[in-house]
């Protein structure tokens, strides 16, 4: 079954929370239960994958900041100044 992809992480979480609330209620239509559980499982996987991708991206950015030469290291020192 093809699942509609949420437009954003926030939208996915909101839909998942609504599904969980509906599934926890005693008013779940038994004829749609499988569909709702499958959608919830899809949303969990989708949101986890988005979190993993975001974590990798942030870690890469932070690592590149740690590897970049510091401005303080490249700043001129007194030894570099021209005597007047």
Secondary structure, 3 states (H helix, E strand, C coil): CCCCCCCCHHHHHHHHHHHHHHHHCCCCCCCCHHHHHHHHHHHHHHHHHHHHHHHHHHHHHHHHHHHCCCHHHHCCCHHHCCCC
